[in-house]
């Protein structure tokens, strides 16, 4: 993904407590009951961050400019994959549920 200035955008999973005004949501922020509070692309401000907390949203997905070089991106992705494989080394990732968990953790760590 790239922003309007053609700079790559890095998607980050973030605890709402770490949210700050000016951040932009990459994915819609939803309640536990899957009601959308803020749409993807929403610009965070003090009031909507407060509303996220009030409604019990714990994590959000935000986008930020990614100024890493392609080499840095590749190195960090390799290191993340290595770490996730170490955690799952004794798991049977041929089982569908474990494979799904492995892939989710890997995607999270690569972000």
VOPAGU-2260 file (C-alpha; in pm, 1 decimal, decimal comma):
REM VOPAGU-2260
SITE   aa  ch    i         X         Y         Z
SITE  UNK   A    0       0,0       0,0       0,0
SITE  UNK   A    1     121,2     353,0     -76,2
SITE  UNK   A    2      -0,6     694,3      35,3
SITE  UNK   A    3     -80,4     991,9    -188,6
SITE  UNK   A    4     287,6    1094,4    -187,0
SITE  UNK   A    5     377,6     745,9    -324,3
SITE  UNK   A    6     550,3     651,2       1,3
SITE  UNK   A    7     491,8     291,7     113,7
SITE  UNK   A    8     253,8     261,6     408,1
SITE  UNK   A    9     331,8      21,3     690,3
SITE  UNK   A   10      33,1    -136,6     861,3
SITE  UNK   A   11      71,0    -164,6    1237,6
SITE  UNK   A   12    -142,9    -339,9    1497,3
SITE  UNK   A   13    -158,8    -109,4    1794,9
SITE  UNK   A   14    -312,1    -111,1    2140,7
SITE  UNK   A   15    -567,4     170,1    2167,2
SITE  UNK   A   16    -370,6     304,9    2465,7
SITE  UNK   A   17     -88,1     384,0    2221,2
SITE  UNK   A   18    -312,3     558,7    1968,5
SITE  UNK   A   19    -243,1     925,1    1906,8
SITE  UNK   A   20    -425,7    1205,3    1726,5
SITE  UNK   A   21    -321,9    1222,5    1363,2
SITE  UNK   A   22    -291,6     846,9    1310,8
SITE  UNK   A   23    -497,8     699,2    1025,5
SITE  UNK   A   24    -688,4     370,8    1053,9
SITE  UNK   A   25    -589,6     108,6     796,5
SITE  UNK   A   26    -889,4    -108,5     881,8
SITE  UNK   A   27   -1223,6     -24,7    1036,6
SITE  UNK   A   28   -1230,9     -15,8    1417,2
SITE  UNK   A   29   -1504,9    -247,8    1542,1
SITE  UNK   A   30   -1660,4    -335,8    1876,2
SITE  UNK   A   31   -1665,1    -688,4    2020,1
SITE  UNK   A   32   -2003,7    -725,9    1849,9
SITE  UNK   A   33   -1853,8    -624,8    1511,7
SITE  UNK   A   34   -2023,2    -285,0    1496,7
SITE  UNK   A   35   -1807,0     -39,0    1305,4
SITE  UNK   A   36   -1709,9     261,5    1515,2
SITE  UNK   A   37   -1467,1     418,4    1269,3
SITE  UNK   A   38   -1413,7     335,4     903,0
SITE  UNK   A   39   -1080,1     257,9     742,5
SITE  UNK   A   40    -911,9     586,2     653,3
SITE  UNK   A   41   -1047,6     769,0     959,4
SITE  UNK   A   42    -812,4    1025,0    1107,6
SITE  UNK   A   43    -783,6     973,3    1482,4
SITE  UNK   A   44    -841,8    1259,7    1724,0
SITE  UNK   A   45    -879,3    1282,8    2100,9
SITE  UNK   A   46   -1257,2    1233,0    2088,2
SITE  UNK   A   47   -1267,9     926,5    1866,8
SITE  UNK   A   48    -979,4     767,2    2061,1
SITE  UNK   A   49   -1186,4     822,2    2375,9
SITE  UNK   A   50   -1485,5     660,1    2204,5
SITE  UNK   A   51   -1275,2     357,0    2110,3
SITE  UNK   A   52   -1183,8     314,0    2477,3
SITE  UNK   A   53   -1542,2     367,2    2595,8
SITE  UNK   A   54   -1663,9      94,8    2359,1
SITE  UNK   A   55   -1397,2    -151,7    2473,4
SITE  UNK   A   56   -1188,6    -158,3    2158,1
SITE  UNK   A   57    -846,6    -287,8    2261,0
SITE  UNK   A   58    -653,4    -288,5    1933,7
SITE  UNK   A   59    -662,2     -94,5    1608,3
SITE  UNK   A   60    -478,7    -114,3    1277,6
SITE  UNK   A   61    -308,6     204,4    1163,5
SITE  UNK   A   62     -99,4     299,7     866,3
SITE  UNK   A   63     216,5     504,8     883,6
SITE  UNK   A   64     477,7     604,5     626,9
SITE  UNK   A   65     735,0     328,1     585,8
SITE  UNK   A   66    1074,2     482,1     529,2
SITE  UNK   A   67    1261,9     153,3     562,9
SITE  UNK   A   68    1477,4      45,7     273,0
SITE  UNK   A   69    1379,7    -270,4      84,0
SITE  UNK   A   70    1679,5    -441,1     245,9
SITE  UNK   A   71    1559,9    -341,0     594,6
SITE  UNK   A   72    1208,8    -468,6     515,8
SITE  UNK   A   73    1347,6    -801,5     394,4
SITE  UNK   A   74    1577,8    -837,5     695,1
SITE  UNK   A   75    1300,5    -761,5     943,4
SITE  UNK   A   76    1061,0   -1002,5     767,0
SITE  UNK   A   77    1325,1   -1277,3     773,3
SITE  UNK   A   78    1396,8   -1217,0    1142,5
SITE  UNK   A   79    1025,0   -1216,3    1225,8
SITE  UNK   A   80     969,9   -1543,2    1039,4
SITE  UNK   A   81    1265,9   -1700,9    1218,9
SITE  UNK   A   82    1128,8   -1596,6    1557,8
SITE  UNK   A   83     779,0   -1725,0    1482,7
SITE  UNK   A   84     916,1   -2057,4    1358,9
SITE  UNK   A   85    1113,8   -2089,8    1684,2
SITE  UNK   A   86     797,8   -2035,8    1890,8
SITE  UNK   A   87     606,2   -2294,5    1683,9
SITE  UNK   A   88     895,0   -2542,0    1650,3
SITE  UNK   A   89     712,4   -2817,6    1845,1
SITE  UNK   A   90     368,6   -2742,1    1701,3
SITE  UNK   A   91     205,9   -2945,7    1426,7
SITE  UNK   A   92     142,1   -2669,8    1174,3
SITE  UNK   A   93      -8,4   -2923,2     932,2
SITE  UNK   A   94    -321,4   -2911,4    1149,6
SITE  UNK   A   95    -560,6   -2646,0    1011,5
SITE  UNK   A   96    -616,5   -2459,9    1339,6
SITE  UNK   A   97    -246,1   -2449,6    1422,0
SITE  UNK   A   98    -161,1   -2347,0    1065,8
SITE  UNK   A   99    -411,9   -2061,2    1089,4
SITE  UNK   A  100    -263,2   -1947,8    1419,8
SITE  UNK   A  101      91,1   -1972,7    1283,8
SITE  UNK   A  102      -1,1   -1768,0     975,3
SITE  UNK   A  103    -181,1   -1504,9    1183,8
SITE  UNK   A  104     114,2   -1464,4    1419,2
SITE  UNK   A  105     353,8   -1451,0    1127,2
SITE  UNK   A  106     147,3   -1180,1     954,0
SITE  UNK   A  107     131,4    -981,9    1278,0
SITE  UNK   A  108     507,0   -1004,9    1333,4
SITE  UNK   A  109     585,1    -901,1     976,6
SITE  UNK   A  110     370,5    -588,8     992,4
